[in-house]
């Protein structure tokens, strides 16, 4: 089993619905923080520094956030679209 698959299995089996939803929200706002001061406003972060660059995936994440919940299927879909590096950077 790959490291990515192991992480997915871990998240799916241990995350509550609230944690899944919080992780989805974090995906939308996580950026390369080492390039900015601790007090940066999200509006001041360059688009190229956000972890997720894929506009289609960002639209999907927005839809999940708008729905107010992140199902296991939603979570898996988002997770599978990310690289292992992106997943590790987003963390949680």
Buried (B, 14 or more C-beta within 10 A) or exposed (E): EEEBEEBBEEBEEEBEEEBBBBBBEBBBEBBEEEEBEEEEEEEEBEEEBBBBEEEEBBEBBEEBBEEEEBEEEBBBBBBEBBEEEBBEBBEE
